[in-house]
Amino acid sequence: IRKDTPDNEIAPMIESVSQGIVVCGHTHIQFDRTVLGKRIVNAGSVGLQSAARGACWALLGPHVELRETQYDYQNAAEQ
């Protein structure tokens, strides 16, 4: 599931899911959207960010917060 995957493609993937929040990954891009009344969250990527300027991650608790922590990723890659 990507940030821009059409709702009609996602619907069959989640129609039998009883949970209210689905956490997915692998696409490296953060998003938070709702399809069929279910919240779909992607935390993003720490080391393979695309449009981000740092490490992307999500804080999960009573609420979902998408976060980004800036770091010198070029230096980290060299090391």
For each residue, the residues with C-beta under 8 A, 3 or more apart:
1: 5 10 13 22 24 27 40 42
2: 5 27 29 31
3: 27 29 30 31 33 42
4:
5: 1 2 9 10
6: 9 10
7: 10 11 35 36
8: 11
9: 5 6 12 13
10: 1 5 6 7 13 14 35 36 40
11: 7 8 14 15 35 36
12: 9 15
13: 1 9 10
14: 10 11 17 22 35 36 38 40
15: 11 12 36
16:
17: 14 22 38
18:
19: 22 38
20: 37 38 39
21: 38 39 40 41 64
22: 1 14 17 19 38 39 40 41
23: 41 42 43 58 60
24: 1 27 40 41 42
25: 42 43
26:
27: 1 2 3 24 42
28: 44 45 48 49 50 56
29: 2 3 42 44 45 50 51
30: 3 42 43 44 52 56 58 66 68
31: 2 3 40 41 42 66
32: 39 40 41 42 64 66
33: 3 39 40
34: 37 38 39 40
35: 7 10 11 14 38 40
36: 7 10 11 14 15
37: 20 34
38: 14 17 19 20 21 22 34 35
39: 20 21 22 32 33 34 64
40: 1 10 14 21 22 24 31 32 33 34 35
41: 21 22 23 24 31 32 58 60 64 66
42: 1 3 23 24 25 27 29 30 31 32
43: 23 25 30 56 57 58 66
44: 28 29 30 49 52 56 57 58 66 68
45: 28 29 48 49 50 52 55 56
46: 49 55 56 57
47: 55 73 76
48: 28 45
49: 28 44 45 46 52 53 54 55 56 73
50: 28 29 45
51: 29
52: 30 44 45 49 55 56 68
53: 49 68 70
54: 49 68 69 70 71 73
55: 45 46 47 49 52 68 69 70 71 73
56: 28 30 43 44 45 46 49 52 66 67 68
57: 43 44 46 66 67 68 69
58: 23 30 41 43 44 64 65 66 67
59: 64 65 67
60: 23 41 64
61: 64
62:
63:
64: 21 32 39 41 58 59 60 61
65: 58 59
66: 30 31 32 41 43 44 56 57 58
67: 56 57 58 59
68: 30 44 52 53 54 55 56 57
69: 54 55 57
70: 53 54 55
71: 54 55 76
72: 75 76
73: 47 49 54 55 76 77
74: 77 78
75: 72 78 79
76: 47 71 72 73 79
77: 73 74
78: 74 75
79: 75 76
